[in-house]
Amino acid sequence: MSNITIQCRLIAPEATRRQLWHMMVEKNTPLINELLRQLAEHPDLETWKRRGNIPPGTVKNLCLPLRTDRQFIGQPGRFYSSAISLVEYIYKSWLKLQQRWEFQLQGQERWLSMLKSDEELVLYCDRSLEEIKLKAPQGRDLTGQTWLNTLLTATTQVPQDEAQAKSWQDKLLTEPKSVPYPIAYESNEDLTWSKNEKDRLCVKFNGLGKHIFQIYCDKRQLTVFQRFYEDQEIKKTSKGNLQVPYSLCVLPEYFGKRERGKENLGMSIASSFTVRLKHCF
């Protein structure tokens, strides 16, 4: 079995784009940020670091009560599943990297301890070993509020130590993410393909009501998308026996660049959306 990844743009009326944008910016990305925060503050985090993984079902259990929280309620089921999968992926990657760094640091400590004292070791490295360790993953600050809060703190307070000063500097020098996290559709059962009156291929996503997006891509990629539509039509007459495995990721897309602090990113909507689709055949 082989995998191919193709890409296209999704074009839709403003009302449709606004609906999806609202879900991604004001609901889904804040949910992912909250899950990342809870994991970073979880009492078992150190145990997970040593093991290099999170127990199965941990993120799902954290997400369950959040589904009824006023801030995150009302999302399609696929959006919650996408948030869980993304957070699991982020932490799986981070914990593996953290574990690798731990092993390397332990080896360096053993080697250097044979040559130097603890005080000399810190001077030799020019920083403490604790500073080398990776920080837990953090969410996306779409509104830039975290950056502004850090700027206010840095201009009105004196840092307690060099580490805190460096932390403030790192935040101020980091460009905030201006787009929300993508939504992953991991099953073709979540998509409905159709053609409009102009014979243009369109797609509808489960959970987004009657909102329909038009497919825009080059001819080579259009052939693959056309096959999905044809397979769907065949499946209707084959009593559901045909299975076409693929997964799909929806990402917002902007034209132009906004200046930080000049506008609330959450108040704008994407001019279009990009789809990256992995197809197994």
C-alpha positions in Angstrom: 0.0 0.0 0.0 1.3 3.5 -0.9 0.5 6.9 0.4 0.2 10.2 -1.6 -0.4 13.6 -0.2 -2.3 16.2 -2.3 -3.4 19.7 -1.6 -6.1 22.1 -2.7 -7.9 25.3 -1.7 -11.4 25.4 -0.3 -13.5 28.4 -1.6 -16.8 29.3 0.1 -19.0 32.3 0.8 -18.1 34.5 3.7 -20.9 33.1 5.9 -19.5 29.6 5.5 -15.9 30.7 6.1 -17.0 32.7 9.1 -18.7 29.6 10.6 -15.6 27.4 10.3 -13.3 30.2 11.3 -15.3 30.9 14.5 -15.2 27.2 15.4 -11.4 27.0 14.9 -10.4 30.3 16.5 -12.9 30.7 19.4 -13.6 27.1 20.2 -11.1 24.5 19.0 -7.7 26.2 19.4 -8.6 27.4 22.9 -9.6 23.8 23.7 -6.2 22.6 22.5 -4.5 25.3 24.5 -6.4 24.2 27.7 -5.5 20.6 27.2 -1.8 21.5 26.7 -1.9 23.6 29.8 -3.5 20.8 31.9 -1.0 18.3 30.7 1.9 20.7 31.5 0.6 21.0 35.1 -0.4 17.4 35.5 1.1 15.8 38.7 2.2 12.7 36.7 4.2 14.8 34.1 7.6 13.8 35.6 6.6 10.1 35.4 5.6 10.5 31.8 8.9 12.2 31.1 10.8 9.2 32.5 8.6 6.7 30.6 8.5 8.8 27.4 4.8 8.5 26.8 1.3 9.4 28.2 -1.0 6.6 29.2 -3.7 5.9 26.6 -7.0 7.8 27.2 -5.4 10.5 29.3 -6.1 13.4 26.9 -9.5 12.0 26.1 -10.4 11.9 29.8 -9.2 15.5 30.3 -11.3 16.6 27.3 -14.5 15.0 28.4 -15.5 17.6 31.1 -14.3 20.4 28.8 -17.0 19.5 26.2 -19.6 20.9 28.5 -17.6 24.0 29.4 -19.3 27.1 28.1 -16.0 28.2 26.4 -15.7 25.0 24.4 -19.2 23.7 24.0 -21.0 23.4 20.7 -18.2 22.0 18.5 -18.8 19.1 16.1 -17.7 15.7 17.4 -14.9 15.5 14.8 -13.5 18.8 16.2 -13.1 17.3 19.7 -11.5 14.1 18.3 -9.2 16.2 16.2 -8.1 18.3 19.3 -7.4 15.1 21.3 -5.4 13.5 18.4 -3.4 16.6 17.9 -2.5 17.1 21.6 -1.6 13.4 21.9 0.7 13.8 18.8 2.3 17.0 20.2 3.0 15.4 23.6 4.2 12.1 22.1 6.8 13.9 20.1 7.8 16.2 22.9 8.2 13.4 25.4 10.3 11.4 23.1 12.5 14.4 22.5 12.6 15.1 26.2 13.6 11.5 27.0 16.4 11.7 24.4 17.7 14.9 26.0 17.5 13.4 29.5 19.7 10.4 28.4 22.2 12.8 26.7 22.3 15.1 29.8 22.8 12.1 32.1 25.7 10.9 30.0 27.3 14.4 29.9 26.9 14.7 33.7 28.6 11.4 34.3 31.5 12.2 32.0 32.0 15.8 33.3 31.6 14.8 36.9 34.7 12.8 36.7 36.6 15.9 35.7 35.0 18.7 37.6 33.1 19.7 40.7 29.4 20.8 40.5 30.4 24.5 40.6 33.0 24.0 37.9 30.5 22.0 35.9 28.0 24.9 35.8 30.8 27.3 34.8 32.1 24.9 32.2 28.7 24.6 30.6 28.0 28.3 31.0 24.6 27.5 32.2 23.0 25.0 34.6 21.9 21.6 33.3 18.3 22.5 34.3 18.3 25.3 31.8 19.1 22.9 29.0 15.9 20.8 29.6 13.0 21.4 27.2 9.9 23.3 28.3 6.5 21.6 28.1 4.5 22.4 24.8 2.4 25.6 24.9 -0.7 26.5 22.9 -1.1 29.2 20.3 -1.7 32.8 21.3 -4.0 33.9 18.5 -4.9 37.3 19.9 -1.3 38.3 20.9 -2.5 38.9 24.5 0.2 36.7 26.1 2.8 38.8 24.2 1.3 42.0 25.3 1.1 40.8 28.9 4.7 39.8 28.8 5.7 43.2 27.4 3.8 45.0 30.2 5.4 42.8 32.8 8.9 43.4 31.4 8.5 47.2 31.3 7.0 47.5 34.8 8.8 44.9 36.8 12.3 43.9 37.6 13.1 40.2 36.9 13.9 38.0 39.9 16.9 36.4 38.3 18.6 35.9 34.9 16.4 32.9 34.1 13.2 35.0 34.4 14.7 37.8 32.3 15.6 35.3 29.6 12.1 33.8 29.8 10.6 37.2 29.2 13.0 37.9 26.3 12.2 34.6 24.6 8.5 35.3 24.7 8.9 38.8 23.3 11.2 37.7 20.5 8.8 34.8 19.5 6.3 35.7 16.8 2.8 34.6 18.0 1.1 32.1 15.8 -1.5 33.9 13.7 -3.6 31.0 12.6 -5.5 28.4 14.6 -4.6 24.7 14.8 -5.8 22.6 11.9 -8.8 20.2 12.0 -8.1 16.6 11.1 -10.7 14.4 9.5 -9.4 10.9 9.8 -12.2 9.1 8.1 -13.7 9.5 4.6 -17.1 8.9 6.3 -16.9 12.5 7.5 -16.9 13.9 4.0 -19.6 14.2 1.3 -18.5 15.0 -2.3 -20.7 16.6 -4.8 -20.8 18.8 -7.9 -22.5 22.2 -8.2 -24.4 23.6 -11.1 -21.2 24.6 -12.8 -19.9 21.0 -12.5 -17.2 22.1 -10.0 -16.3 19.5 -7.4 -17.4 20.4 -3.9 -17.1 18.9 -0.4 -19.1 19.1 2.8 -17.8 18.2 6.2 -19.7 16.3 8.8 -20.7 18.6 11.7 -20.7 21.8 9.7 -24.3 21.6 8.6 -25.1 22.5 5.0 -22.0 24.5 4.4 -20.3 23.5 1.2 -16.7 24.3 0.0 -15.6 24.3 -3.7 -12.4 22.5 -4.6 -9.7 24.6 -6.4 -6.5 22.8 -7.5 -4.5 21.9 -10.6 -5.6 19.3 -13.1 -3.2 16.6 -11.8 -4.6 16.9 -8.2 -8.1 17.3 -9.5 -7.9 13.8 -10.9 -7.5 12.4 -7.4 -10.3 14.4 -5.9 -12.5 13.4 -8.8 -11.8 9.8 -7.9 -13.1 10.3 -4.4 -16.4 11.7 -5.8 -16.6 8.7 -8.2 -15.8 6.2 -5.4 -18.6 7.8 -3.3 -21.1 7.4 -6.1 -20.1 3.7 -6.6 -20.4 3.1 -2.9 -24.0 4.3 -3.0 -24.8 1.4 -5.3 -22.6 -1.2 -3.7 -24.5 -1.2 -0.4 -21.5 0.4 1.4 -19.0 -2.3 0.8 -16.5 -0.1 -0.9 -13.9 1.4 1.4 -11.6 4.2 0.3 -9.0 5.0 3.1 -7.8 8.6 3.4 -7.4 11.3 6.0 -7.7 15.0 5.6 -6.4 18.1 7.4 -8.1 21.5 7.1 -5.9 24.6 7.6 -6.9 28.3 7.3 -5.1 30.5 4.8 -4.4 34.2 4.8 -3.3 36.7 2.1 -1.1 39.5 3.4 0.6 40.0 6.7 -0.8 41.7 9.8 1.3 43.7 12.2 1.3 42.6 15.8 -0.9 44.6 18.0 -2.7 46.4 15.1 -5.7 44.1 15.1 -7.3 41.3 17.0 -6.5 38.2 15.0 -9.6 36.4 16.3 -11.9 39.0 14.8 -10.7 38.3 11.2 -11.7 35.4 9.1 -9.5 33.4 6.6 -9.8 34.3 3.0 -9.8 30.6 2.1 -8.8 27.3 3.6 -6.2 24.8 2.5 -6.8 21.0 2.5 -3.9 18.5 2.8 -5.2 15.1 2.1 -3.3 11.8 2.5 -4.7 9.0 0.3 -3.9 5.3 0.6 -4.2 3.1 -2.4 
